[in-house]
């Protein structure tokens, strides 16, 4: 399948011939921003609502959305490999499975990867539709027996309740949008709310931690800003903090698109 969708970071000239851009299955027309809405056109005829995709042996559903997404952010695969390796090694050494909290979990690829590696996963997203999609992916991947809690809730309120309950997690994934709403109308503004969210994750991390991963899309900032907020929250715990950008490369590696910023603390 070939699709065309706008990308604000692709500021160079097109490399393919015009005929290649016309011989596609779907074209997104709309805003280039992550939160911009639009619609899909299907030159080759209407496609099915979903189609199977695969990452590292995990099968999941792709689906066209009005936000130009298709249900997966492939640049996150570097984090999925990282968390799988970390969880797998920890599971070998510990008497109980590592506990992983996936906040703003979307369609669940990270949750499935962590559970497959041996973790007990709590997956939180404010969208009922996304939770339903993630459950579909678990079923499609034949991983229904794996220990994943699917929770539709506002991430901030959930974390605050977990603190009051005295619950902690060995690893936390934090992938917030620039803007969002909770199931009861709660408003999320990344630049306003992220400092408190990171502070909550610091309080939720266990006494035998593995890592915390923060990813940020569609903000006009540098990865160094993400590094500083993680350094402030986790720097006194030791370990190390790695920060940078996630990129996508073309098949021949001639070009790369920067898609997001990240910072991760490793205990």
Backbone as CSV, one residue per row, in Angstrom:
resi,resn,N_x,N_y,N_z,CA_x,CA_y,CA_z,C_x,C_y,C_z
1,UNK,0.835,-1.188,0.000,0.000,0.000,0.000,0.877,1.248,0.000
2,UNK,0.493,2.231,-0.819,1.198,3.505,-0.858,0.224,4.616,-0.500
3,UNK,0.647,5.495,0.409,-0.186,6.624,0.796,0.630,7.912,0.701
4,UNK,-0.069,9.005,0.527,0.539,10.336,0.500,-0.100,11.167,1.592
5,UNK,0.699,11.756,2.441,0.181,12.655,3.462,1.200,13.762,3.706
6,UNK,0.771,14.951,4.098,1.688,16.080,4.272,2.615,15.886,5.464
7,UNK,3.807,16.446,5.361,4.782,16.387,6.440,5.551,17.700,6.460
8,UNK,5.339,18.470,7.519,5.931,19.806,7.602,7.455,19.768,7.597
9,UNK,8.062,18.679,8.040,9.521,18.599,8.108,10.158,18.276,6.746
10,UNK,9.360,17.826,5.792,9.903,17.470,4.475,9.957,18.727,3.603
11,UNK,10.994,19.518,3.765,11.085,20.823,3.099,11.881,20.763,1.796
12,UNK,12.357,19.581,1.411,13.167,19.429,0.220,12.299,19.156,-1.013
13,UNK,12.946,19.111,-2.165,12.243,18.810,-3.413,11.863,17.328,-3.457
14,UNK,10.787,17.027,-4.167,10.361,15.645,-4.328,11.381,14.870,-5.146
15,UNK,11.656,13.643,-4.734,12.643,12.813,-5.428,12.000,11.901,-6.470
16,UNK,10.726,11.537,-6.289,10.063,10.631,-7.209,9.438,11.387,-8.372
17,UNK,9.224,10.675,-9.451,8.564,11.241,-10.619,7.084,11.496,-10.318
18,UNK,6.464,12.465,-11.003,5.045,12.772,-10.770,4.123,11.557,-10.893
19,UNK,4.429,10.655,-11.805,3.577,9.480,-11.980,3.573,8.599,-10.732
20,UNK,4.689,8.604,-9.973,4.747,7.815,-8.744,3.802,8.376,-7.687
21,UNK,3.673,9.699,-7.653,2.809,10.334,-6.667,1.333,10.132,-6.994
22,UNK,1.040,9.819,-8.241,-0.348,9.584,-8.641,-0.746,8.119,-8.470
23,UNK,0.218,7.231,-8.531,-0.074,5.788,-8.440,-0.078,5.340,-6.985
24,UNK,-1.000,5.905,-6.198,-1.071,5.605,-4.767,-2.482,5.154,-4.411
25,UNK,-2.621,4.596,-3.221,-3.907,4.083,-2.766,-4.711,5.103,-1.980
26,UNK,-4.019,6.041,-1.289,-4.730,7.011,-0.461,-3.927,8.298,-0.367
27,UNK,-4.647,9.428,-0.329,-4.024,10.744,-0.204,-4.744,11.506,0.893
28,UNK,-3.976,12.064,1.828,-4.572,12.875,2.889,-4.562,14.335,2.471
29,UNK,-5.688,14.987,2.614,-5.785,16.417,2.326,-6.186,17.121,3.606
30,UNK,-5.342,18.022,4.073,-5.648,18.718,5.311,-4.422,19.361,5.896
31,UNK,-4.484,19.667,7.167,-3.439,20.386,7.875,-2.201,19.518,8.032
32,UNK,-1.011,20.154,8.000,0.237,19.419,8.202,0.552,19.212,9.673
33,UNK,-0.144,19.930,10.566,0.117,19.775,11.993,-0.493,18.473,12.497
34,UNK,0.093,17.924,13.590,-0.375,16.659,14.149,-1.836,16.727,14.581
35,UNK,-2.282,17.916,15.039,-3.653,18.024,15.525,-4.592,18.593,14.471
36,UNK,-4.087,18.770,13.249,-4.927,19.275,12.182,-5.785,18.173,11.584
37,UNK,-7.018,18.506,11.209,-7.929,17.503,10.685,-8.061,17.639,9.177
38,UNK,-8.474,16.578,8.542,-8.653,16.578,7.103,-9.395,15.330,6.686
39,UNK,-9.240,14.940,5.426,-9.898,13.728,4.959,-8.997,13.008,3.970
40,UNK,-9.296,11.750,3.767,-8.534,10.898,2.868,-9.272,10.735,1.547
41,UNK,-8.517,10.764,0.457,-9.037,10.460,-0.867,-8.426,9.139,-1.321
42,UNK,-9.179,8.368,-2.086,-8.745,7.037,-2.487,-8.783,6.904,-4.018
43,UNK,-7.692,7.302,-4.678,-7.669,7.274,-6.150,-7.904,5.885,-6.732
44,UNK,-7.471,4.865,-6.030,-7.597,3.505,-6.563,-8.905,2.833,-6.166
45,UNK,-9.805,3.591,-5.553,-11.055,3.014,-5.069,-11.045,2.933,-3.551
46,UNK,-12.210,2.881,-2.949,-12.329,2.852,-1.489,-11.668,1.604,-0.904
47,UNK,-10.799,1.815,0.042,-10.139,0.699,0.716,-10.974,0.252,1.904
48,UNK,-10.609,-0.880,2.460,-11.286,-1.374,3.644,-11.034,-0.476,4.842
49,UNK,-11.881,-0.606,5.862,-11.740,0.228,7.062,-10.412,-0.036,7.764
50,UNK,-10.006,-1.286,7.808,-8.742,-1.644,8.448,-7.955,-2.574,7.530
51,UNK,-6.680,-2.688,7.836,-5.830,-3.634,7.113,-4.735,-4.093,8.062
52,UNK,-4.240,-5.319,7.906,-3.230,-5.831,8.833,-1.845,-5.261,8.544
53,UNK,-1.125,-4.934,9.614,0.274,-4.532,9.540,1.049,-5.381,10.547
54,UNK,2.370,-5.301,10.515,3.165,-6.122,11.423,4.442,-5.400,11.821
55,UNK,4.793,-5.545,13.096,6.095,-5.085,13.584,6.698,-6.196,14.447
56,UNK,7.857,-6.670,14.077,8.611,-7.644,14.867,7.745,-8.828,15.311
57,UNK,6.921,-9.300,14.392,6.076,-10.449,14.702,4.768,-10.121,15.375
58,UNK,4.519,-8.848,15.698,3.258,-8.427,16.306,2.355,-7.876,15.212
59,UNK,1.229,-8.529,14.989,0.278,-8.078,13.981,-0.709,-7.090,14.599
60,UNK,-1.042,-6.032,13.852,-1.973,-5.030,14.350,-2.738,-4.429,13.181
61,UNK,-3.752,-3.635,13.492,-4.594,-3.025,12.475,-4.116,-1.620,12.126
62,UNK,-4.016,-1.332,10.837,-3.905,0.038,10.373,-5.295,0.558,10.070
63,UNK,-5.475,1.875,10.195,-6.792,2.475,9.941,-6.600,3.951,9.613
64,UNK,-7.266,4.458,8.605,-7.170,5.875,8.266,-7.959,6.708,9.278
65,UNK,-7.356,7.803,9.760,-8.032,8.690,10.701,-8.050,10.108,10.150
66,UNK,-8.923,10.930,10.702,-9.042,12.321,10.248,-7.861,13.173,10.671
67,UNK,-6.974,12.639,11.490,-5.780,13.368,11.931,-4.537,12.938,11.154
68,UNK,-4.752,12.302,9.981,-3.718,11.820,9.065,-2.929,10.622,9.586
69,UNK,-3.249,10.131,10.770,-2.562,8.968,11.316,-3.151,7.680,10.754
70,UNK,-2.379,6.600,10.869,-2.864,5.290,10.415,-2.738,4.228,11.506
71,UNK,-2.528,4.671,12.755,-2.525,3.723,13.869,-1.170,3.276,14.348
72,UNK,-0.101,3.781,13.754,1.238,3.385,14.173,2.204,4.527,13.872
73,UNK,3.163,4.713,14.764,4.245,5.664,14.547,5.535,4.847,14.458
74,UNK,5.949,4.470,13.247,7.056,3.516,13.106,8.379,3.986,13.684
75,UNK,8.573,5.309,13.806,9.818,5.799,14.408,9.946,5.375,15.869
76,UNK,8.822,5.027,16.500,8.850,4.583,17.892,9.447,3.184,18.044
77,UNK,9.731,2.515,16.944,10.253,1.146,17.034,11.558,1.077,17.812
78,UNK,12.344,2.156,17.781,13.578,2.149,18.572,13.268,2.059,20.062
79,UNK,12.197,2.727,20.500,11.768,2.609,21.896,11.208,1.219,22.177
80,UNK,10.485,0.644,21.227,9.909,-0.684,21.444,10.990,-1.747,21.597
81,UNK,12.033,-1.644,20.786,13.157,-2.575,20.946,13.843,-2.354,22.297
82,UNK,14.043,-1.095,22.652,14.688,-0.748,23.920,13.901,-1.306,25.109
83,UNK,12.599,-1.026,25.149,11.815,-1.478,26.308,11.698,-2.998,26.339
84,UNK,11.632,-3.630,25.173,11.563,-5.093,25.140,12.813,-5.705,25.739
85,UNK,13.975,-5.173,25.364,15.239,-5.691,25.897,15.337,-5.461,27.401
86,UNK,14.967,-4.258,27.853,15.052,-3.936,29.277,14.114,-4.803,30.100
87,UNK,12.875,-4.963,29.643,11.894,-5.762,30.379,12.297,-7.227,30.388
88,UNK,12.743,-7.724,29.252,13.114,-9.144,29.154,14.244,-9.479,30.128
89,UNK,15.254,-8.635,30.189,16.377,-8.889,31.105,15.935,-8.787,32.561
90,UNK,15.077,-7.811,32.858,14.603,-7.657,34.234,13.737,-8.841,34.649
91,UNK,12.912,-9.331,33.723,12.027,-10.457,34.036,12.809,-11.714,34.379
92,UNK,13.999,-11.860,33.796,14.833,-13.026,34.091,15.394,-12.982,35.508
93,UNK,15.603,-11.781,36.025,16.301,-11.617,37.289,15.377,-11.433,38.485
94,UNK,14.109,-11.084,38.241,13.215,-10.736,39.337,12.239,-11.868,39.640
95,UNK,11.764,-11.873,40.868,10.817,-12.918,41.278,9.404,-12.604,40.803
96,UNK,9.124,-11.331,40.527,7.821,-10.921,40.007,8.026,-10.136,38.717
97,UNK,7.061,-10.179,37.799,7.210,-9.470,36.525,7.327,-7.965,36.723
98,UNK,8.128,-7.289,35.913,8.198,-5.822,35.969,6.833,-5.215,35.659
99,UNK,6.524,-4.115,36.322,5.267,-3.400,36.088,5.542,-2.200,35.188
100,UNK,4.831,-2.123,34.071,5.018,-1.047,33.100,3.737,-0.238,32.990
101,UNK,3.864,1.081,33.044,2.740,2.004,32.868,2.915,2.727,31.541
102,UNK,1.950,2.569,30.652,1.986,3.214,29.340,0.916,4.295,29.302
103,UNK,1.333,5.560,29.425,0.416,6.693,29.456,0.249,7.284,28.058
104,UNK,-0.974,7.663,27.716,-1.315,8.115,26.361,-0.948,6.997,25.378
105,UNK,-1.412,5.798,25.679,-0.925,4.586,25.012,-1.374,4.371,23.588
106,UNK,-2.389,5.103,23.114,-2.875,5.049,21.734,-3.282,3.618,21.364
107,UNK,-2.758,3.067,20.279,-3.259,1.783,19.776,-2.500,0.576,20.310
108,UNK,-1.591,0.788,21.271,-1.112,-0.324,22.081,0.108,-1.088,21.637
109,UNK,0.848,-0.626,20.635,2.010,-1.397,20.193,3.059,-1.515,21.293
110,UNK,3.313,-0.425,22.014,4.289,-0.468,23.104,3.812,-1.394,24.213
111,UNK,2.517,-1.372,24.508,1.973,-2.235,25.551,2.112,-3.703,25.175
112,UNK,1.837,-4.032,23.927,1.975,-5.410,23.472,3.434,-5.856,23.508
113,UNK,4.346,-4.974,23.091,5.773,-5.317,23.110,6.251,-5.563,24.539
114,UNK,5.813,-4.713,25.474,6.241,-4.866,26.870,5.667,-6.143,27.483
115,UNK,4.397,-6.414,27.216,3.767,-7.619,27.767,4.412,-8.876,27.190
116,UNK,4.704,-8.868,25.907,5.347,-10.024,25.286,6.714,-10.280,25.905
117,UNK,7.402,-9.215,26.321,8.731,-9.357,26.914,8.685,-9.818,28.355
118,UNK,7.482,-9.836,28.969,7.372,-10.362,30.325,6.852,-9.409,31.373
119,UNK,6.304,-8.253,30.956,5.822,-7.261,31.913,4.329,-7.401,32.177
120,UNK,3.904,-6.917,33.349,2.498,-6.648,33.610,2.268,-5.187,33.225
121,UNK,1.369,-4.930,32.286,1.232,-3.606,31.685,-0.090,-2.960,32.073
122,UNK,-0.025,-1.677,32.407,-1.216,-0.850,32.567,-1.198,0.193,31.462
123,UNK,-2.190,0.128,30.590,-2.273,0.980,29.407,-3.379,2.000,29.618
124,UNK,-3.039,3.293,29.547,-4.005,4.361,29.820,-4.133,5.272,28.606
125,UNK,-5.373,5.516,28.185,-5.637,6.477,27.121,-7.019,7.081,27.357
126,UNK,-7.173,8.362,27.015,-8.435,9.051,27.265,-9.490,8.743,26.215
127,UNK,-9.095,8.129,25.107,-10.010,7.875,24.005,-10.571,6.455,24.065
128,UNK,-11.898,6.332,24.159,-12.527,5.010,24.124,-12.249,4.318,22.793
129,UNK,-12.217,5.111,21.715,-11.954,4.544,20.396,-10.555,3.950,20.336
130,UNK,-9.575,4.666,20.895,-8.203,4.158,20.890,-8.074,2.907,21.741
131,UNK,-8.757,2.873,22.888,-8.721,1.682,23.735,-9.322,0.493,22.995
132,UNK,-10.437,0.729,22.299,-11.041,-0.339,21.523,-10.118,-0.837,20.424
133,UNK,-9.433,0.078,19.769,-8.473,-0.270,18.723,-7.333,-1.096,19.313
134,UNK,-6.849,-0.683,20.473,-5.754,-1.411,21.124,-6.181,-2.834,21.495
135,UNK,-7.399,-2.989,21.961,-7.903,-4.333,22.280,-8.008,-5.187,21.018
136,UNK,-8.425,-4.575,19.917,-8.452,-5.287,18.642,-7.052,-5.772,18.272
137,UNK,-6.073,-4.900,18.484,-4.696,-5.270,18.158,-4.208,-6.427,19.023
138,UNK,-4.576,-6.424,20.291,-4.200,-7.533,21.170,-4.788,-8.845,20.675
139,UNK,-6.045,-8.792,20.237,-6.694,-9.989,19.722,-6.065,-10.430,18.410
140,UNK,-5.812,-9.464,17.511,-5.227,-9.786,16.215,-3.836,-10.394,16.372
141,UNK,-3.093,-9.925,17.378,-1.747,-10.434,17.616,-1.736,-11.747,18.388
142,UNK,-2.920,-12.251,18.741,-3.044,-13.494,19.500,-2.316,-13.377,20.837
143,UNK,-2.522,-12.241,21.519,-1.880,-11.984,22.799,-2.905,-11.735,23.899
144,UNK,-4.108,-12.299,23.739,-5.162,-12.046,24.716,-4.845,-12.629,26.086
145,UNK,-3.917,-13.561,26.149,-3.553,-14.161,27.432,-2.530,-13.329,28.193
146,UNK,-1.982,-12.297,27.574,-0.947,-11.497,28.235,-1.573,-10.499,29.202
147,UNK,-0.879,-10.200,30.322,-1.448,-9.350,31.377,-1.371,-7.860,31.046
148,UNK,-2.437,-7.345,30.426,-2.536,-5.917,30.108,-3.857,-5.390,30.656
149,UNK,-3.787,-4.332,31.459,-4.990,-3.625,31.907,-5.238,-2.467,30.952
150,UNK,-6.401,-2.435,30.316,-6.765,-1.351,29.402,-7.658,-0.369,30.146
151,UNK,-7.210,0.867,30.318,-7.935,1.835,31.126,-8.204,3.102,30.321
152,UNK,-9.483,3.463,30.199,-9.868,4.712,29.550,-10.022,5.774,30.636
153,UNK,-9.073,6.708,30.675,-9.063,7.695,31.751,-8.165,8.859,31.361
154,UNK,-8.346,9.960,32.039,-7.436,11.087,31.923,-6.123,10.713,32.597
155,UNK,-5.001,10.865,31.882,-3.710,10.382,32.382,-3.310,11.058,33.691
156,UNK,-3.511,12.359,33.778,-3.123,13.078,34.997,-3.939,12.593,36.191
157,UNK,-5.259,12.514,36.023,-6.109,12.078,37.129,-5.808,10.638,37.529
158,UNK,-5.533,9.786,36.536,-5.189,8.402,36.854,-3.927,8.340,37.695
159,UNK,-2.892,9.087,37.296,-1.629,9.066,38.049,-1.811,9.613,39.455
160,UNK,-2.611,10.648,39.597,-2.855,11.201,40.933,-3.565,10.186,41.827
161,UNK,-4.494,9.437,41.256,-5.166,8.396,42.044,-4.215,7.259,42.398
162,UNK,-3.350,6.893,41.467,-2.381,5.837,41.742,-1.451,6.236,42.885
163,UNK,-1.078,7.484,42.954,-0.235,7.948,44.065,-0.971,7.815,45.389
164,UNK,-2.236,8.193,45.410,-3.018,8.070,46.648,-3.184,6.611,47.054
165,UNK,-3.249,5.718,46.071,-3.372,4.289,46.370,-2.048,3.669,46.806
166,UNK,-0.946,4.382,46.581,0.362,3.851,46.934,0.948,2.919,45.893
167,UNK,0.434,2.943,44.661,0.947,2.086,43.597,2.178,2.692,42.935
168,UNK,3.078,1.845,42.504,4.269,2.292,41.793,4.508,1.384,40.590
169,UNK,5.391,1.846,39.686,5.708,1.107,38.469,7.220,1.094,38.253
170,UNK,7.691,0.017,37.652,9.127,-0.124,37.404,9.568,0.600,36.136
171,UNK,8.650,0.821,35.222,8.957,1.511,33.967,7.727,2.279,33.527
172,UNK,7.947,3.475,32.968,6.833,4.324,32.547,7.119,4.873,31.149
173,UNK,6.122,4.779,30.287,6.157,5.369,28.948,5.207,6.552,28.936
174,UNK,5.682,7.667,28.429,4.911,8.908,28.457,4.972,9.529,27.060
175,UNK,3.851,9.470,26.330,3.816,9.943,24.942,2.627,10.883,24.750
176,UNK,2.665,12.054,25.390,1.495,12.940,25.378,1.340,13.706,24.069
177,UNK,0.102,14.049,23.706,-0.122,14.900,22.540,0.154,16.358,22.883
178,UNK,0.184,17.183,21.853,0.329,18.620,22.095,-0.923,19.165,22.776
179,UNK,-2.067,18.662,22.332,-3.347,19.085,22.893,-4.287,17.876,22.926
180,UNK,-5.091,17.786,23.958,-6.035,16.687,24.023,-7.103,16.932,25.070
181,UNK,-8.115,16.060,25.052,-9.189,16.136,26.041,-9.400,14.774,26.678
182,UNK,-9.680,14.786,27.967,-9.965,13.564,28.689,-11.396,13.121,28.464
183,UNK,-11.773,11.947,28.965,-13.131,11.418,28.754,-14.216,12.261,29.410
184,UNK,-13.878,13.104,30.379,-14.856,13.974,31.029,-14.609,15.448,30.700
185,UNK,-13.950,15.675,29.553,-13.720,17.043,29.109,-12.462,17.694,29.653
186,UNK,-11.646,16.941,30.374,-10.405,17.497,30.894,-9.519,17.981,29.733
187,UNK,-8.894,19.121,29.902,-8.077,19.705,28.840,-6.597,19.462,29.125
188,UNK,-5.882,18.996,28.098,-4.436,18.789,28.191,-3.742,19.750,27.231
189,UNK,-2.848,20.585,27.773,-1.983,21.456,26.984,-0.552,21.097,27.343
190,UNK,0.197,20.565,26.390,1.492,19.963,26.705,2.431,20.917,27.427
191,UNK,2.631,22.105,26.903,3.611,23.001,27.516,3.181,23.460,28.904
192,UNK,1.886,23.484,29.166,1.399,23.867,30.492,1.398,22.691,31.466
193,UNK,1.046,21.508,30.980,0.784,20.382,31.869,1.910,19.359,31.976
194,UNK,2.874,19.407,31.050,3.927,18.390,31.075,4.775,18.416,32.346
195,UNK,5.181,19.578,32.867,6.005,19.549,34.100,5.341,18.778,35.241
196,UNK,4.042,19.001,35.454,3.337,18.277,36.517,3.266,16.790,36.193
197,UNK,3.035,16.455,34.919,2.953,15.053,34.523,4.268,14.335,34.779
198,UNK,5.383,14.970,34.446,6.693,14.356,34.676,6.940,14.202,36.178
199,UNK,6.533,15.193,36.965,6.685,15.079,38.417,5.879,13.891,38.955
200,UNK,4.706,13.673,38.411,3.887,12.527,38.833,4.591,11.207,38.517
201,UNK,5.197,11.116,37.340,5.892,9.875,36.987,7.077,9.643,37.915
202,UNK,7.725,10.716,38.331,8.836,10.572,39.288,8.332,9.949,40.593
203,UNK,7.174,10.385,41.050,6.629,9.854,42.300,6.097,8.432,42.135
204,UNK,5.723,8.070,40.902,5.166,6.744,40.657,6.230,5.691,40.377
205,UNK,7.467,6.087,40.169,8.504,5.116,39.829,8.875,4.322,41.080
206,UNK,9.092,3.032,40.915,9.331,2.139,42.045,10.736,2.303,42.617
207,UNK,11.012,1.598,43.683,12.336,1.645,44.298,13.342,0.773,43.556
208,UNK,12.864,-0.001,42.613,13.740,-0.833,41.786,13.420,-0.560,40.312
209,UNK,13.698,0.678,39.860,13.190,1.116,38.556,14.029,0.623,37.377
210,UNK,13.409,0.678,36.199,14.092,0.358,34.952,14.328,1.599,34.108
211,UNK,13.236,2.297,33.756,13.380,3.454,32.872,12.101,4.277,32.853
212,UNK,12.228,5.502,32.345,11.097,6.361,32.001,11.396,6.951,30.626
213,UNK,10.449,6.821,29.695,10.628,7.329,28.334,9.590,8.411,28.073
214,UNK,10.058,9.595,27.652,9.191,10.717,27.287,9.368,11.008,25.805
215,UNK,8.268,11.083,25.070,8.292,11.451,23.663,7.334,12.611,23.445
216,UNK,7.716,13.539,22.555,6.874,14.698,22.298,6.832,14.996,20.810
217,UNK,5.623,15.161,20.293,5.406,15.463,18.879,4.861,16.883,18.719
218,UNK,5.144,17.468,17.562,4.455,18.679,17.097,4.561,19.863,18.047
219,UNK,5.704,20.022,18.700,5.905,21.241,19.478,7.135,21.964,18.950
220,UNK,7.100,23.292,19.042,8.207,24.089,18.537,9.237,24.254,19.656
221,UNK,10.022,23.224,19.836,11.022,23.214,20.891,12.175,22.340,20.435
222,UNK,13.165,22.153,21.288,14.294,21.289,20.976,14.291,20.101,21.926
223,UNK,15.023,19.063,21.537,15.094,17.903,22.426,15.788,18.269,23.728
224,UNK,16.578,19.345,23.716,17.268,19.734,24.940,16.270,20.174,26.017
225,UNK,15.148,20.759,25.595,14.114,21.130,26.571,13.553,19.879,27.238
226,UNK,13.346,18.807,26.447,12.888,17.544,27.019,13.946,16.969,27.965
227,UNK,15.206,17.098,27.567,16.301,16.598,28.398,16.312,17.310,29.755
228,UNK,16.121,18.611,29.738,16.186,19.383,30.981,15.049,19.029,31.936
229,UNK,13.851,18.817,31.407,12.734,18.488,32.293,12.924,17.101,32.904
230,UNK,13.522,16.168,32.137,13.810,14.840,32.688,14.981,14.898,33.671
231,UNK,15.973,15.721,33.381,17.106,15.876,34.289,16.654,16.436,35.631
232,UNK,15.751,17.395,35.571,15.252,18.009,36.799,14.486,16.998,37.652
233,UNK,13.731,16.123,36.985,12.897,15.178,37.727,13.662,13.947,38.196
234,UNK,14.597,13.447,37.364,15.213,12.148,37.652,16.728,12.196,37.861
235,UNK,17.336,13.353,37.659,18.788,13.441,37.723,19.390,13.005,39.043
236,UNK,18.687,13.247,40.147,19.239,12.909,41.454,19.146,11.422,41.760
237,UNK,18.491,10.642,40.880,18.358,9.203,41.115,19.516,8.414,40.524
238,UNK,20.461,9.101,39.883,21.553,8.391,39.239,21.142,7.892,37.874
239,UNK,21.823,6.867,37.394,21.532,6.355,36.067,21.993,7.330,34.998
240,UNK,21.330,7.309,33.847,21.707,8.220,32.775,20.462,8.664,32.019
241,UNK,20.587,9.818,31.362,19.502,10.369,30.566,19.985,10.513,29.129
242,UNK,19.253,9.910,28.201,19.544,9.993,26.776,18.447,10.810,26.106
243,UNK,18.811,11.771,25.270,17.831,12.624,24.620,18.203,12.836,23.163
244,UNK,17.214,13.097,22.344,17.490,13.331,20.932,16.209,13.425,20.134
245,UNK,16.283,13.055,18.867,15.137,13.084,17.968,14.899,11.697,17.387
246,UNK,13.636,11.361,17.186,13.268,10.154,16.463,13.114,10.516,14.992
247,UNK,13.649,9.681,14.106,13.600,9.976,12.681,13.107,8.770,11.896
248,UNK,12.617,9.048,10.703,12.290,8.012,9.732,13.223,8.168,8.538
249,UNK,13.784,7.058,8.075,14.669,7.087,6.906,13.988,6.436,5.711
250,UNK,14.331,6.905,4.529,13.869,6.233,3.327,14.581,4.891,3.204
251,UNK,14.052,4.028,2.357,14.608,2.686,2.236,16.082,2.703,1.871
252,UNK,16.505,3.675,1.052,17.914,3.744,0.668,18.728,4.614,1.619
253,UNK,18.078,5.106,2.704,18.719,5.942,3.736,19.262,7.262,3.198
254,UNK,18.811,7.664,2.015,19.302,8.917,1.455,18.716,10.130,2.168
255,UNK,17.522,9.972,2.714,16.870,11.080,3.403,16.300,10.590,4.730
256,UNK,16.192,11.526,5.661,15.607,11.214,6.964,14.701,12.363,7.379
257,UNK,13.572,12.029,7.992,12.627,13.027,8.490,12.604,12.956,10.012
258,UNK,12.828,14.095,10.652,12.701,14.168,12.106,11.225,14.263,12.448
259,UNK,10.754,13.332,13.277,9.321,13.270,13.587,8.972,13.733,14.997
260,UNK,9.909,13.588,15.937,9.569,13.884,17.325,10.823,14.009,18.176
261,UNK,10.623,14.500,19.377,11.691,14.642,20.358,11.521,13.561,21.417
262,UNK,12.631,13.154,22.028,12.507,12.175,23.113,13.574,12.422,24.160
263,UNK,13.281,11.942,25.343,14.275,11.875,26.416,13.924,10.677,27.273
264,UNK,14.919,9.871,27.622,14.640,8.702,28.453,15.686,8.574,29.558
265,UNK,15.146,8.321,30.731,15.998,8.086,31.904,16.120,6.584,32.105
266,UNK,17.356,6.108,32.255,17.628,4.698,32.454,18.291,4.537,33.802
267,UNK,17.695,3.740,34.667,18.191,3.600,36.036,19.558,2.919,36.090
